[in-house]
């Protein structure tokens, strides 16, 4: 089983003003002349994780990470103002232009898979290929599964903790109820709601209980941006029309794509990936039998690294790395 590449540090970091008062954190690592790959993080609101650099051979890839609006080291922190899917797609194009890249690979998981697919459909001429993990089609049913009725039946004990903050009279629309708490004037109330939201996600993300992952999700900095921005997006249906991804696959049908999805993914159920693959059989789908949602699970790591190796074999010679 393949494991992560050795740790590497960025060779350059940048701030990019994208307008509307937002400034994005960008970083580059690996080989400056390598295959450009944009790592598109999940959430929305989770921010980038340096561990993502380790899915790539640093001698063959130019690895670009960024924090989406309001996330991670981007500013203003946890802001939902001027923060929609359309804004994020425009930001990705600005990042490409900023680096002077003609075409790049997209590497996205969970919400990052959603955003990668949407970007590729909007700018197919800019995309070499896609590596996607934990497919999330962002349909109403997918949002409801995790935050209203679905995962609640798999983790009823964790669900009780998630809904405990919400009065019974508001539990028929938990996203709206949480939105009220996450935008409360009471700072402690906001933080408690954010940590409860994020811990629910962290508890559900792995096949086996992972206290370290739950602790990471519950950290105030991550919890605030993740909960506020995720809730903002999901209250608005991800700011995309229903079935947008499935309805626009012809734009990317010829793009090489590898999808990796855990069979026991309780955040984004496998049905997302199977539905996408049924409509896009040209893409490769690997169903990982002993994994849930998290990119850190060993069998997911193995499958993702096999995907990055396959893409480097395919495109490496074009970048003088063959």
Buried (B, 14 or more C-beta within 10 A) or exposed (E): EBEBBEEBEBBEEBEBEBEEEBBBBBBBBBBEEBBBBBBBBBBBBBBBBEEBBBBBBBEBBBBBBBBBBBBBBBBEBBBBEEBBBEBBBBBBBBBBEBBEBEBBBBBBBBBBBBBBBBBBBBBBEBBBBBBBBBBBBBBEBBBBBBBBEBBBEEBEEBBEEBBEBBEEEBEEEBBEBBBEBBBBEEEEBBBBBBBBBBBBBBBBBBBEEBEEBBEBBBEEEBBBBBBBBBBBBBBEBBBBEBBBBBEBBEBBEEBBBBBBBBBBBBBBBBBBBBBBBEBBEEBBBBBBEEBBBBBBBBBBBBBBBBBBBBBBEBBBEEBEBE
